[in-house]
């Protein structure tokens, strides 16, 4: 699962944290081109996605046209209009309800679309276009004359434009098989939203990594305290300066439970002393801190887990560094 491409987080200040939702589809920060003429809510819509401009192409090189008669100017304008009309006819023959392009869309094309009852959106990011394609089953087309019936997306149930805060957002929801989604985060301030987004990214990364390496250990700092106690016991059996790496690593592992205790607002020194005493003999490896209450508890009973792969990777680096230190010493 590519959580960077197909799971997008939209942060909208305002409201409560409980108002945050995970949409069964995609949400983008766009409105239709002509709000008064185009529909803002469509059920079971047909979607065409383009990655080309629906407007008259400008020449790559600078050209000068010399007009001798007034009628010649009208001929040039008519050529442009006929070109745009041909593009719109090629698109409209597939009877779409929504046309989305990542490039420009001219006012004349907007007129043809609104006359046919089609809602149009322009200048979308490529990532948003890809997520809409994943959600509704459409295929992004680079040229209108290459459109096929199979390229039209019919997987989205509802297309709707809503105003959230001060901006308009387009929703493609109730998708049949959405392989992309958008998470809408609400909160009273931007700082809170940024913090929630960081925590959400960590949680999604853990959920993605668990199928790859299904290993979980006790959370609440229990795993780190057990490793720290083991390293301390190892350092007591080593003489000379070679015991320093073990002691330094043991102190480093205590940073996680110490931070948890500090965040809970409990007495950090007393809590850490109590936890170190319970883990000293190695018998109570499931004892950790409840992050909600700050109480020392059995994390196995509370079902508080932690992803073990990162810890195993860090331990391998620690052992590698200790071996290097021993060799150099």
C-alpha positions as CSV (number, residue, x, y, z in Angstrom):
1,X,0.0,0.0,0.0
2,X,1.4,3.4,-1.0
3,X,0.1,5.6,1.7
4,X,1.9,8.6,0.3
5,X,0.1,8.6,-3.1
6,X,-3.3,7.1,-2.4
7,X,-4.1,8.2,1.2
8,X,-4.2,12.0,1.3
9,X,-4.8,14.0,4.5
10,X,-6.7,17.3,4.2
11,X,-6.5,19.6,7.2
12,X,-9.3,22.1,7.6
13,X,-9.2,24.4,10.7
14,X,-12.5,24.7,12.5
15,X,-14.9,22.3,14.2
16,X,-14.0,19.6,16.7
17,X,-11.5,16.7,16.4
18,X,-14.5,14.4,16.5
19,X,-15.7,15.8,13.2
20,X,-12.8,14.2,11.4
21,X,-13.8,11.5,8.9
22,X,-12.3,8.9,6.5
23,X,-14.2,9.2,3.3
24,X,-15.0,6.1,1.2
25,X,-13.6,7.9,-1.8
26,X,-11.6,11.0,-2.7
27,X,-11.9,14.7,-1.7
28,X,-10.2,17.5,-3.5
29,X,-9.9,21.2,-2.9
30,X,-11.7,22.3,-6.0
31,X,-15.0,23.6,-7.2
32,X,-16.8,23.3,-10.6
33,X,-15.8,26.0,-13.1
34,X,-19.2,27.6,-13.4
35,X,-21.0,27.1,-10.1
36,X,-24.2,28.8,-11.3
37,X,-24.5,26.7,-14.5
38,X,-23.0,23.4,-13.6
39,X,-24.4,20.8,-11.2
40,X,-22.8,20.4,-7.8
41,X,-24.4,17.1,-6.8
42,X,-24.7,14.1,-9.2
43,X,-25.6,10.5,-8.3
44,X,-24.0,7.5,-10.1
45,X,-22.0,9.9,-12.3
46,X,-19.8,9.0,-15.3
47,X,-16.4,10.6,-15.0
48,X,-13.8,11.3,-17.7
49,X,-10.3,12.2,-16.6
50,X,-8.0,14.1,-19.0
51,X,-4.4,15.1,-18.8
52,X,-4.5,17.5,-21.7
53,X,-5.9,21.1,-22.2
54,X,-9.4,21.6,-23.6
55,X,-8.5,24.9,-25.2
56,X,-6.9,26.2,-28.3
57,X,-3.2,25.2,-28.6
58,X,-0.7,28.0,-28.8
59,X,2.2,27.6,-31.1
60,X,5.5,26.4,-29.6
61,X,7.4,29.1,-31.5
62,X,6.4,32.8,-31.7
63,X,4.6,33.5,-34.9
64,X,3.3,36.7,-36.5
65,X,0.1,36.8,-38.6
66,X,-0.5,39.6,-41.0
67,X,-4.2,40.4,-41.5
68,X,-5.1,42.4,-44.5
69,X,-8.8,42.4,-44.1
70,X,-11.2,42.6,-41.2
71,X,-12.8,39.3,-42.2
72,X,-9.4,37.5,-41.6
73,X,-9.6,38.1,-37.9
74,X,-13.1,36.5,-37.8
75,X,-11.7,33.5,-39.7
76,X,-8.9,33.0,-37.1
77,X,-11.5,33.1,-34.3
78,X,-13.7,30.7,-36.1
79,X,-10.9,28.2,-36.5
80,X,-10.2,28.3,-32.7
81,X,-13.9,27.8,-32.0
82,X,-14.2,24.9,-34.4
83,X,-11.1,23.2,-32.9
84,X,-12.5,23.5,-29.3
85,X,-15.9,22.3,-30.5
86,X,-14.4,19.2,-32.1
87,X,-12.7,18.4,-28.8
88,X,-15.9,18.8,-26.8
89,X,-17.9,16.7,-29.3
90,X,-15.3,13.9,-28.9
91,X,-15.7,14.1,-25.1
92,X,-19.5,14.5,-25.0
93,X,-20.3,11.6,-27.2
94,X,-19.4,9.3,-24.3
95,X,-22.2,11.0,-22.2
96,X,-20.1,12.0,-19.2
97,X,-21.5,13.8,-16.1
98,X,-18.1,15.1,-14.8
99,X,-15.1,16.0,-16.9
100,X,-11.8,16.7,-15.0
101,X,-8.6,17.8,-16.6
102,X,-5.2,18.5,-15.1
103,X,-4.6,21.3,-17.6
104,X,-6.6,24.3,-18.8
105,X,-10.3,24.4,-19.9
106,X,-11.4,27.3,-22.0
107,X,-14.6,29.4,-21.5
108,X,-16.0,28.1,-24.7
109,X,-15.5,24.5,-23.7
110,X,-17.1,25.4,-20.4
111,X,-20.1,26.7,-22.3
112,X,-20.5,23.5,-24.3
113,X,-20.2,21.4,-21.1
114,X,-22.7,23.4,-19.1
115,X,-25.1,23.3,-22.1
116,X,-24.9,19.5,-22.1
117,X,-25.3,19.3,-18.3
118,X,-21.7,18.3,-17.6
119,X,-19.8,19.6,-14.6
120,X,-16.2,20.5,-15.4
121,X,-13.1,20.9,-13.2
122,X,-9.6,22.1,-14.4
123,X,-6.0,22.3,-13.3
124,X,-6.0,19.4,-10.8
125,X,-2.8,18.1,-9.4
126,X,-1.5,14.9,-11.0
127,X,-1.6,13.1,-7.7
128,X,-5.3,14.1,-7.2
129,X,-6.1,12.9,-10.7
130,X,-4.4,9.6,-10.0
131,X,-6.4,9.1,-6.8
132,X,-9.7,9.9,-8.5
133,X,-8.8,7.3,-11.2
134,X,-8.1,4.7,-8.5
135,X,-11.3,5.5,-6.6
136,X,-13.8,5.6,-9.5
137,X,-12.1,3.1,-12.0
138,X,-11.4,5.7,-14.7
139,X,-8.4,5.9,-17.0
140,X,-6.5,9.1,-17.5
141,X,-6.5,9.9,-21.2
142,X,-3.9,12.2,-22.8
143,X,-5.9,12.9,-26.0
144,X,-9.7,13.3,-26.4
145,X,-9.7,11.4,-29.7
146,X,-8.2,8.3,-27.9
147,X,-11.1,8.1,-25.5
148,X,-12.9,4.7,-25.2
149,X,-15.9,3.5,-23.4
150,X,-13.8,1.6,-20.9
151,X,-11.9,4.8,-19.9
152,X,-15.0,6.3,-18.3
153,X,-15.2,5.9,-14.6
154,X,-18.5,4.6,-13.1
155,X,-17.3,3.4,-9.7
156,X,-18.2,6.6,-7.7
157,X,-21.7,6.8,-6.2
158,X,-22.0,10.5,-5.4
159,X,-20.2,13.5,-6.7
160,X,-20.9,16.5,-4.5
161,X,-19.3,19.9,-3.8
162,X,-19.5,21.2,-0.2
163,X,-18.2,24.3,1.5
164,X,-16.1,23.5,4.5
165,X,-14.7,26.5,6.4
166,X,-13.9,29.1,3.8
167,X,-13.2,26.8,0.9
168,X,-15.1,24.4,-1.5
169,X,-14.3,20.7,-1.7
170,X,-15.4,18.2,-4.3
171,X,-16.3,14.7,-2.9
172,X,-16.2,11.5,-4.9
173,X,-17.7,9.1,-2.3
174,X,-19.7,5.9,-1.9
175,X,-17.3,4.3,-4.4
176,X,-17.7,0.6,-5.1
177,X,-14.1,-0.4,-4.8
178,X,-12.1,2.6,-3.6
179,X,-8.4,2.0,-3.8
180,X,-7.7,5.5,-2.7
181,X,-9.2,7.7,0.1
182,X,-9.0,11.0,1.7
183,X,-8.8,11.7,5.5
184,X,-10.5,14.9,6.5
185,X,-9.1,16.3,9.8
186,X,-10.9,19.0,11.7
187,X,-9.7,20.9,14.7
188,X,-9.7,24.3,16.4
189,X,-6.1,25.2,15.4
190,X,-3.5,24.5,12.8
191,X,-1.0,23.3,15.5
192,X,-3.4,20.7,16.7
193,X,-4.1,19.5,13.1
194,X,-0.4,19.2,12.4
195,X,0.1,17.1,15.5
196,X,-2.8,14.9,14.7
197,X,-1.5,14.4,11.2
198,X,1.9,13.3,12.4
199,X,0.3,10.8,14.8
200,X,-1.9,9.6,12.0
201,X,1.1,9.1,9.6
202,X,2.9,7.0,12.3
203,X,-0.2,4.9,12.8
204,X,-0.7,4.3,9.1
205,X,3.0,3.4,8.7
206,X,2.7,0.8,11.4
207,X,-0.5,-0.6,9.9
208,X,1.3,-0.8,6.5
209,X,4.4,-2.5,8.0
210,X,2.6,-5.1,10.1
211,X,1.6,-7.3,7.1
212,X,5.1,-7.1,5.8
213,X,6.7,-8.1,9.1
214,X,4.0,-9.3,11.5
215,X,5.8,-8.8,14.8
216,X,4.4,-6.8,17.7
217,X,5.8,-6.3,21.1
218,X,4.4,-4.9,24.3
219,X,3.9,-1.1,24.2
220,X,3.8,1.5,26.9
221,X,7.6,1.5,27.1
222,X,7.6,-2.1,28.4
223,X,9.8,-3.4,25.5
224,X,12.3,-0.6,25.9
225,X,12.6,-1.1,29.7
226,X,13.2,-4.8,29.2
227,X,15.9,-4.2,26.7
228,X,17.4,-1.5,29.0
229,X,17.4,-3.9,32.0
230,X,19.1,-6.6,29.9
231,X,21.8,-4.3,28.7
232,X,22.5,-3.2,32.3
233,X,22.9,-6.8,33.4
234,X,25.2,-7.3,30.4
235,X,27.3,-4.3,31.3
236,X,27.8,-5.6,34.9
237,X,29.6,-8.7,33.5
238,X,31.9,-6.6,31.3
239,X,35.1,-5.0,32.7
240,X,36.8,-1.8,31.7
241,X,35.7,0.7,29.2
242,X,33.9,-1.9,27.1
243,X,30.9,-1.7,29.4
244,X,30.2,2.0,28.5
245,X,28.4,1.3,25.2
246,X,26.0,-1.1,27.0
247,X,25.3,1.5,29.7
248,X,24.8,4.3,27.2
249,X,22.4,2.2,25.1
250,X,20.5,1.2,28.3
251,X,20.0,4.8,29.2
252,X,19.0,5.7,25.6
253,X,16.2,3.1,25.7
254,X,14.7,4.6,28.8
255,X,13.9,7.8,26.8
256,X,10.6,6.3,25.5
257,X,9.0,5.4,28.9
258,X,10.4,8.6,30.4
259,X,8.7,10.7,27.7
260,X,5.4,8.8,28.2
261,X,5.5,9.5,31.9
262,X,6.3,13.2,31.3
263,X,3.4,13.5,28.8
264,X,1.0,11.9,31.2
265,X,1.8,14.5,33.9
266,X,2.9,12.0,36.6
267,X,6.1,12.1,38.7
268,X,8.7,11.0,36.2
269,X,11.4,10.1,38.8
270,X,9.1,7.9,40.9
271,X,7.5,6.3,37.9
272,X,10.8,5.4,36.3
273,X,12.2,4.1,39.6
274,X,9.2,1.8,40.0
275,X,9.4,0.6,36.4
276,X,13.1,-0.1,36.6
277,X,12.6,-2.1,39.8
278,X,9.9,-4.3,38.2
279,X,12.1,-4.9,35.1
280,X,15.3,-5.4,37.0
281,X,14.9,-9.2,37.4
282,X,13.5,-9.7,34.0
283,X,10.3,-11.4,35.2
284,X,7.8,-8.6,34.5
285,X,8.5,-7.7,30.9
286,X,4.8,-6.8,30.3
287,X,4.8,-3.9,32.7
288,X,4.6,-0.4,31.2
289,X,2.8,2.9,31.3
290,X,-0.8,3.5,30.3
291,X,-0.6,6.6,28.1
292,X,-4.1,7.8,29.0
293,X,-3.8,7.7,32.8
294,X,-0.1,7.4,33.5
295,X,-0.6,4.4,35.7
296,X,1.9,1.5,35.7
297,X,0.0,-1.4,34.3
298,X,0.2,-4.8,32.5
299,X,0.1,-3.7,28.9
300,X,-0.8,-7.2,27.8
301,X,-4.1,-7.0,29.6
302,X,-4.7,-3.5,28.3
303,X,-3.8,-4.7,24.8
304,X,-1.2,-1.9,24.3
305,X,1.2,-3.0,21.6
306,X,4.1,-1.6,19.8
307,X,5.7,-2.3,16.4
308,X,8.7,-4.4,16.9
309,X,10.5,-4.1,13.5
310,X,11.9,-0.7,14.2
311,X,13.2,-1.8,17.6
312,X,14.8,-4.9,16.1
313,X,16.5,-2.7,13.5
314,X,17.7,-0.3,16.1
315,X,19.0,-3.2,18.3
316,X,21.0,-4.6,15.3
317,X,22.6,-1.2,14.8
318,X,23.4,-1.0,18.6
319,X,25.1,-4.5,18.5
320,X,27.0,-3.5,15.4
321,X,28.2,-0.3,17.0
322,X,29.2,-2.1,20.2
323,X,31.2,-4.7,18.2
324,X,33.0,-1.9,16.3
325,X,33.7,0.0,19.6
326,X,35.1,-3.3,21.1
327,X,37.3,-3.9,18.0
328,X,38.7,-0.4,18.0
329,X,39.2,-0.4,21.7
